[in-house]
Amino acid sequence: MYTVNPDSSLPRRELLQRCGLGMGGLMFSQMLAETGSVQNTLQAAIKNPLSPKGGHFPVKAKHVIHLFMNGGPSHVDTFDPKPMLDKYHGQQLPIKNLRTERPTGAAFKSPFKFRNYGESGIPVSDLFKHTAESIDEISVIRSMHADVPNHEPSLLLLNCGDARLIRPSMGSWLTYGLGSENQNLPAFVVMCPGGYPIQESQNWQAGFLPGIYQGTHIDTQHEDIEKLINNIKNKRLPRDQQRRQLNLLQTLNEQHLERSGTDSGLEARIQSYELAYRMQIEAADAFDVSSESKHTLDMYGPGVQARQILIARRLVERGVRFVQVWHGAGQPWDNHDDIEKRHQQLADQCDQAIGALLKDLKQRGLLDETLVIWGGEFGRTPVVELPKKGSNAGKINGRDHNHWGYTTWMAGGGVRGGYVHGATDEFGFRAIENKVHVHDLQATIMKLMGFDHEKFTYRYAGRDFRLTDVHGRVVEELIA
């Protein structure tokens, strides 16, 4: 117990608050006493909330690597071939164009060739020929659909389960539920070279969950560890003095919690201090790919994408729970003009590394326990985007956003490999067969990670919240 200082003054507002809540406090103390002392409860509140935990049922998957192609890659140019677009190229479709964000016109055939890969014979375009070499490990979901054709709400819907309101991100939910196998690194790491995507840190927010579960952003355009992670090294104090300083701060914070009760903001700050201290050694190693063999470096290839995707493997190898890899700042896959040129450039940057990641994880025995997810916030139209001042360059060689139907794929972590689920119409405009909404995808990911999405909740503002809100169904066909 802490010692009361008789000379200390008590503010009037706090005095009234304590008097008004006195009986409730006594009753709450009695309830706590039935399961343990108040003191033990307060101590538990500041213990490590990232200690490893289990889900609702045993599963293979332990980690997630989410490869986020932000901006919206075109499904009809990557994993969903549409021969009818060749037939109608340059002509109006025989069906009415669905409403999207901007005006659209005639059918626009894919400039890329599709080939069949693996024993499953699934077609993939030349944009992702390296990824396609592991197609028998992949479930291709061709019937994804979202709610609106706009980046901001679609990003939040996919990441947080709600397009408008502040909600915890998927990575935050999973680290809240499972903790982390490595206490010296963040449980939820977000890599985005060059800055932030649209909606910035809202994409990996903890929302109403304790702040310790928020994603840690890393700007992977840098290779120097001190630029990758700000203030990773304390240049003024040696580690032993830092430890003594943190011990003192921890003691003061514990005393404050005893007096004031649970404070999620303070608890998150305490944990962030401790994590920052422990990261000084292990983070420098985890983010330094120079220790990899020449064979591995050559397999992943050159460039920022290759390096950050290799880092993703190194992180899950060290027990990090959730790694989100964004292609870049802003919305790089948002190609309203020059889609052939831009999609080719973007795929060239990441395809070799994605293919290497899948093979590397399998060789190391990590693919079974690592769920790999690829996709964007929506797809793109099978018809050309028309000129619109201020929206595009008027080249008539790009595609608009398409939330009506698009493709996402998953691999590893208990996923059924060599499988195509669902379909869009013959032109690729709308999902029509075995449709999978974003909430369905989230429910399925939760099951693959060991959770019943309907029971995995957090009490806030008098209500039990979950990632999928009141929606979502598990797509059992995607699970091996």
matplotlib code that plots the C-alpha trace (Angstrom):
import matplotlib.pyplot as plt

x = [0.0, 1.1, 1.6, -0.8, 0.8, -1.3, 0.0, -1.1, -4.2, -7.1, -8.8, -12.5, -13.5, -11.5, -13.0, -16.5, -15.7, -14.3, -17.2, -19.7, -18.0, -17.3, -19.9, -19.2, -15.6, -16.2, -18.4, -15.8, -13.1, -15.1, -15.5, -11.8, -11.1, -13.0, -10.5, -7.4, -6.4, -6.8, -3.0, -2.5, -5.1, -3.3, 0.0, -1.4, -2.5, 1.0, 2.4, 3.3, 0.1, 2.0, 2.8, 1.9, -1.7, -3.8, -6.9, -10.3, -9.0, -5.6, -4.5, -1.4, -1.0, 1.0, 2.0, 0.6, 2.4, 0.0, 1.4, -0.7, -0.8, -2.3, -4.1, -5.9, -4.2, -6.2, -7.5, -8.2, -4.4, -3.1, -5.1, -8.5, -8.2, -11.1, -11.0, -14.2, -12.4, -10.2, -13.4, -15.0, -11.9, -12.6, -16.4, -19.1, -19.8, -23.2, -23.9, -24.3, -21.1, -21.4, -21.1, -17.6, -15.8, -15.2, -16.7, -15.8, -16.1, -15.4, -14.0, -10.2, -8.4, -5.4, -2.1, -0.6, -0.5, -1.8, -0.3, -1.3, 1.0, 1.5, -0.3, -3.5, -3.1, -4.3, -3.8, -1.6, -0.5, 3.2, 3.2, 3.4, 5.3, 7.6, 4.6, 2.9, 5.6, 4.0, 0.4, -0.2, 0.3, -2.2, -6.0, -7.1, -10.3, -11.7, -15.1, -14.0, -16.3, -16.3, -18.8, -17.6, -15.1, -13.1, -9.7, -10.2, -13.3, -12.1, -8.8, -10.4, -13.0, -10.3, -7.9, -10.3, -13.7, -15.5, -15.3, -15.9, -15.7, -12.6, -12.0, -9.0, -7.1, -6.8, -3.2, -4.2, -7.0, -4.6, -1.9, -4.5, -5.7, -2.4, 0.3, 3.8, 6.4, 9.2, 9.1, 12.1, 10.4, 7.0, 4.2, 2.7, 5.1, 4.0, 6.5, 5.9, 8.7, 8.7, 6.2, 2.5, -0.3, -3.7, -5.3, -1.9, -1.7, -5.4, -4.8, -2.9, -4.6, -5.4, -8.7, -10.3, -7.9, -4.9, -2.3, 0.3, -1.5, -1.1, 1.2, 4.8, 5.5, 8.9, 10.0, 11.8, 13.2, 16.1, 18.7, 20.5, 18.9, 18.9, 16.9, 14.6, 13.7, 14.0, 15.9, 16.7, 20.0, 20.5, 23.7, 23.7, 23.3, 24.8, 22.4, 22.9, 22.0, 19.0, 17.8, 18.1, 16.2, 13.4, 13.2, 12.7, 10.1, 8.3, 8.1, 6.7, 4.1, 3.1, 2.5, 0.4, -1.7, -2.3, -3.6, -5.6, -6.7, -6.3, -5.1, -4.7, -2.7, -0.2, 0.0, 0.7, 3.4, 5.0, 5.1, 6.5, 9.4, 10.2, 9.9, 12.1, 14.8, 14.7, 14.6, 18.0, 19.9, 17.4, 15.9, 19.3, 19.7, 16.2, 16.2, 19.7, 19.5, 23.3, 23.7, 21.7, 23.5, 24.2, 21.9, 19.0, 19.7, 19.8, 16.6, 14.7, 16.4, 17.4, 15.5, 13.4, 10.5, 12.9, 14.5, 11.3, 9.7, 12.9, 12.7, 9.1, 10.4, 13.1, 10.5, 8.1, 11.1, 11.8, 8.3, 6.6, 2.9, 1.7, 3.7, 2.0, 4.1, 2.7, 4.1, 4.7, 3.5, 0.2, -1.4, 1.1, -1.2, -3.8, -3.2, -5.9, -3.5, -0.7, -1.8, 0.3, 3.5, 2.8, 1.5, 4.6, 6.9, 5.2, 5.1, 8.8, 9.5, 7.8, 7.0, 10.4, 10.5, 7.0, 7.8, 11.0, 9.1, 6.7, 9.6, 11.8, 9.1, 8.4, 12.1, 12.4, 9.3, 7.6, 4.9, 2.5, 2.6, 2.6, -0.5, 0.5, -2.2, -1.9, -4.2, -5.4, -8.4, -10.3, -9.7, -10.0, -12.6, -12.5, -13.4, -11.3, -11.5, -12.6, -10.8, -11.8, -10.0, -8.3, -8.8, -6.5, -4.2, -6.8, -4.7, -7.6, -5.3, -6.0, -8.7, -11.0, -11.5, -13.8, -15.2, -17.9, -15.5, -11.8, -9.1, -7.2, -5.1, -3.8, -1.2, 0.2, -1.2, -3.7, -5.0, -6.1, -3.5, -4.0, -7.6, -9.7, -12.7, -15.6, -15.8, -16.6, -18.8, -17.4, -15.9, -14.6, -16.9, -19.0, -18.5, -21.3, -20.3, -19.4, -19.1, -16.7, -17.2, -14.4, -16.0, -16.1, -12.3, -11.7, -13.8, -11.9, -8.5, -9.6, -10.5, -7.2, -5.5, -7.6, -10.5, -14.3, -14.8, -18.3, -16.9, -13.6, -14.8, -13.8, -16.1, -16.2, -18.8, -21.3, -21.1, -19.1, -17.2, -15.5, -13.5, -16.4, -18.9, -22.3, -21.3, -19.0, -19.1, -16.2, -15.4, -14.7, -13.7, -10.5, -9.3, -7.3]
y = [0.0, 3.5, 6.0, 9.0, 12.3, 14.2, 17.5, 16.9, 18.7, 17.0, 18.9, 19.5, 17.8, 14.7, 14.7, 14.8, 12.2, 9.8, 10.4, 9.8, 6.6, 5.4, 2.7, 1.5, 1.3, -0.7, -3.2, -3.4, -4.0, -6.9, -8.5, -8.2, -9.7, -12.8, -13.6, -11.9, -8.7, -5.2, -4.9, -8.0, -6.7, -3.4, -5.1, -7.3, -4.2, -3.2, -6.6, -7.3, -7.4, -8.9, -12.2, -15.1, -16.3, -18.9, -18.4, -20.2, -23.4, -24.8, -23.9, -24.0, -20.3, -18.2, -15.2, -13.0, -11.3, -8.9, -7.8, -4.6, -3.4, -0.1, 1.8, -1.2, -3.6, -4.7, -8.2, -8.6, -7.9, -10.2, -13.2, -13.1, -13.5, -12.4, -13.5, -11.6, -8.3, -9.3, -9.8, -6.5, -4.4, -0.8, -1.5, -0.9, -3.9, -5.7, -5.0, -1.6, -0.2, -0.3, 3.0, 3.6, 6.7, 8.2, 8.1, 4.9, 3.9, 0.9, -2.5, -2.5, -5.8, -6.8, -6.0, -8.9, -12.6, -15.2, -18.7, -21.8, -22.7, -25.6, -28.9, -26.9, -25.2, -21.8, -18.9, -16.0, -13.0, -12.4, -9.6, -12.2, -15.0, -15.6, -15.6, -18.0, -20.6, -21.2, -21.2, -24.6, -23.1, -20.3, -19.8, -17.2, -15.4, -14.0, -12.9, -10.3, -7.2, -4.1, -1.3, 1.8, 2.7, 5.2, 4.7, 6.1, 4.1, 1.0, 1.0, 1.4, -1.3, -3.8, -2.9, -2.0, -3.5, -0.2, 2.4, 5.5, 5.0, 4.6, 0.8, -1.3, -2.7, -6.4, -6.5, -4.9, -7.4, -10.3, -9.0, -8.3, -11.9, -13.7, -11.5, -12.0, -14.7, -12.1, -9.4, -7.6, -6.5, -4.9, -7.5, -5.6, -4.1, -1.9, -1.2, 1.5, 3.0, 6.7, 7.7, 6.8, 5.4, 7.2, 7.4, 7.2, 5.5, 5.0, 1.9, 0.3, 2.0, 0.3, 2.3, 1.6, -1.3, -0.4, 1.6, -1.1, -3.1, -0.3, -1.0, 0.3, 2.1, 1.6, 3.7, 1.0, 3.4, 3.7, 1.0, 2.7, 1.4, 4.8, 6.2, 3.1, 3.4, 6.9, 7.0, 3.3, 4.1, 6.3, 8.2, 9.8, 6.9, 3.5, 0.5, 0.0, 3.6, 3.4, 0.3, 2.1, 5.1, 2.8, 0.9, 4.2, 5.4, 2.0, 2.3, 5.8, 4.7, 1.7, 4.0, 6.3, 3.4, 2.3, 5.7, 6.5, 3.1, 1.7, 4.2, 2.6, 5.5, 5.2, 1.5, 1.8, 4.4, 2.1, -0.8, 1.4, 2.5, -1.1, -2.2, 0.6, -0.4, -4.1, -3.2, -1.6, -4.8, -7.1, -4.6, -3.8, -7.4, -8.1, -5.2, -5.8, -8.1, -8.0, -11.2, -13.2, -15.5, -14.3, -17.0, -15.6, -12.0, -13.0, -15.0, -11.9, -9.6, -5.9, -2.9, -1.6, -4.1, -7.0, -5.8, -5.1, -8.4, -10.2, -8.3, -9.5, -13.1, -12.2, -10.7, -13.7, -15.9, -14.0, -14.3, -11.1, -11.7, -9.4, -7.8, -5.5, -4.6, -1.7, -1.1, 2.6, 6.0, 7.3, 4.8, 3.5, 0.9, 3.5, 3.7, 5.8, 6.4, 4.3, 1.1, -1.2, 0.8, 1.5, -2.0, -3.5, -1.3, -2.0, -5.8, -5.8, -4.2, -6.9, -10.1, -11.7, -11.0, -12.3, -15.5, -15.8, -15.2, -18.1, -20.5, -19.3, -19.7, -23.2, -24.2, -23.0, -24.8, -21.5, -21.4, -23.7, -21.3, -18.1, -16.8, -14.7, -12.3, -10.4, -7.7, -4.1, -2.3, -3.0, -3.9, -2.0, -1.7, -3.9, -0.8, 2.2, 5.4, 8.4, 11.8, 14.0, 17.2, 17.0, 13.2, 11.8, 12.9, 12.1, 9.4, 6.9, 4.0, 3.4, 1.8, 3.3, 1.8, -1.3, -2.4, -4.6, -7.5, -8.1, -10.6, -11.3, -14.3, -16.1, -18.8, -20.9, -20.9, -23.6, -22.2, -24.6, -24.4, -24.6, -23.4, -20.7, -19.5, -17.7, -15.7, -12.4, -12.0, -12.8, -9.3, -9.0, -6.2, -7.8, -10.8, -13.2, -16.7, -17.5, -13.9, -12.9, -9.6, -8.0, -9.0, -12.6, -12.4, -11.0, -13.8, -16.4, -14.9, -14.9, -18.6, -19.4, -17.6, -19.6, -17.3, -17.5, -14.0, -13.7, -14.5, -12.6, -9.3, -6.3, -4.5, -0.7, 2.0, -0.6, -2.8, -5.9, -5.0, -7.3, -6.8, -7.9, -5.8, -7.7, -9.1, -11.8, -15.5, -17.9, -19.1, -22.8, -23.7, -21.6, -23.6, -26.8]
z = [0.0, -0.6, 2.2, 2.5, 3.0, 5.6, 4.2, 0.7, -0.4, -2.2, -5.0, -4.4, -7.7, -6.8, -3.2, -4.6, -7.1, -4.5, -2.2, -4.9, -6.0, -2.5, -2.2, -5.7, -4.9, -1.8, -3.7, -6.5, -4.0, -2.5, -5.9, -6.6, -3.1, -4.2, -6.9, -5.5, -3.8, -5.1, -4.9, -7.1, -9.6, -9.9, -10.3, -13.0, -14.9, -15.5, -16.3, -19.9, -21.9, -24.8, -23.1, -25.4, -25.2, -27.0, -29.1, -28.8, -30.5, -31.7, -35.2, -37.3, -37.9, -35.4, -37.5, -40.3, -43.1, -44.9, -48.3, -48.9, -52.6, -51.6, -54.3, -55.7, -58.1, -61.1, -60.7, -64.5, -65.1, -62.3, -61.1, -62.8, -66.7, -68.8, -72.5, -73.1, -72.7, -75.7, -77.7, -76.7, -76.5, -77.5, -77.5, -75.0, -72.9, -73.5, -69.8, -68.2, -66.6, -62.8, -61.0, -59.7, -58.6, -62.0, -65.5, -67.5, -71.1, -73.4, -72.5, -71.9, -72.5, -70.3, -71.9, -70.0, -70.9, -68.6, -68.2, -66.2, -63.3, -60.9, -60.7, -60.1, -63.4, -62.1, -64.5, -63.4, -65.5, -66.4, -63.8, -61.1, -62.7, -59.6, -57.2, -59.6, -59.0, -55.6, -56.8, -55.4, -51.9, -52.7, -52.4, -54.9, -53.9, -57.1, -55.6, -53.1, -52.8, -50.6, -50.0, -51.8, -54.6, -52.5, -50.9, -47.4, -46.3, -48.1, -46.4, -43.0, -43.8, -44.7, -41.8, -39.0, -40.0, -40.2, -42.9, -40.8, -37.0, -34.9, -34.5, -33.7, -36.7, -37.5, -36.3, -33.0, -32.5, -33.1, -30.8, -28.2, -28.5, -28.9, -27.5, -28.9, -28.9, -28.7, -26.0, -27.5, -30.7, -31.4, -31.7, -34.6, -37.2, -40.1, -42.9, -45.5, -47.5, -48.1, -45.4, -44.9, -47.0, -47.3, -43.8, -42.3, -38.9, -38.7, -40.7, -37.8, -34.9, -31.6, -31.4, -28.0, -27.2, -25.0, -26.9, -26.6, -29.4, -32.0, -34.9, -35.0, -38.2, -39.9, -42.9, -44.9, -47.5, -45.0, -44.3, -41.4, -38.2, -36.6, -39.5, -39.7, -36.0, -34.4, -31.1, -31.2, -29.5, -26.4, -27.0, -23.6, -21.2, -21.1, -20.8, -17.1, -16.3, -18.6, -16.7, -13.4, -14.7, -16.1, -12.8, -11.0, -13.5, -13.3, -9.5, -9.7, -12.3, -10.2, -7.2, -9.4, -10.6, -7.1, -6.2, -9.4, -10.7, -14.2, -16.8, -20.2, -21.6, -18.7, -19.1, -22.8, -22.1, -19.5, -21.9, -24.7, -22.5, -21.6, -25.2, -26.5, -24.0, -25.0, -28.7, -28.7, -29.4, -31.1, -33.5, -35.0, -35.8, -37.1, -39.6, -40.8, -43.9, -44.5, -42.4, -44.9, -47.3, -50.9, -52.1, -50.0, -51.0, -54.7, -54.3, -53.0, -55.5, -55.2, -54.1, -51.2, -51.7, -51.7, -48.5, -46.6, -47.6, -46.5, -43.2, -42.8, -42.9, -40.4, -38.0, -38.0, -37.6, -34.4, -33.1, -34.2, -34.5, -37.3, -40.0, -42.6, -45.6, -47.6, -51.1, -50.5, -49.4, -50.8, -53.2, -55.7, -57.3, -58.0, -61.8, -63.4, -66.3, -67.9, -66.2, -68.4, -67.6, -63.9, -63.0, -64.8, -62.8, -59.5, -60.1, -61.1, -57.7, -55.6, -57.5, -57.2, -53.5, -52.9, -54.8, -52.7, -49.5, -50.1, -51.0, -48.2, -45.6, -46.8, -46.8, -43.2, -42.1, -41.4, -44.1, -42.2, -39.2, -41.2, -42.9, -46.0, -47.4, -50.6, -52.0, -52.0, -50.7, -54.0, -57.6, -60.9, -63.6, -66.7, -68.7, -69.4, -67.3, -69.3, -69.1, -66.2, -65.4, -62.0, -61.8, -64.4, -67.2, -69.9, -71.6, -71.6, -70.8, -67.1, -64.9, -62.2, -58.8, -58.6, -55.3, -56.9, -57.6, -57.1, -56.1, -52.9, -52.2, -49.1, -48.5, -45.7, -42.1, -42.8, -46.1, -48.8, -51.6, -55.3, -55.1, -56.7, -54.8, -56.4, -59.6, -61.1, -64.1, -67.6, -67.8, -64.2, -63.1, -60.3, -57.9, -58.7, -57.5, -53.8, -53.0, -50.2, -48.4, -46.5, -43.2, -44.5, -45.2, -41.7, -40.1, -42.0, -41.0, -37.4, -37.6, -39.2, -36.3, -33.7, -33.0, -33.3, -34.7, -33.1, -29.6, -29.9, -28.4, -26.3, -24.0, -24.7, -24.0, -22.7, -25.8, -26.9, -30.1, -32.6, -35.7, -38.0, -36.0, -36.6, -39.9, -41.4, -42.1, -42.2, -45.7, -44.8, -48.4, -48.0, -45.0, -45.6]

ax = plt.figure().add_subplot(projection="3d")
ax.plot(x, y, z, "-o")
ax.set_aspect("equal")
plt.show()
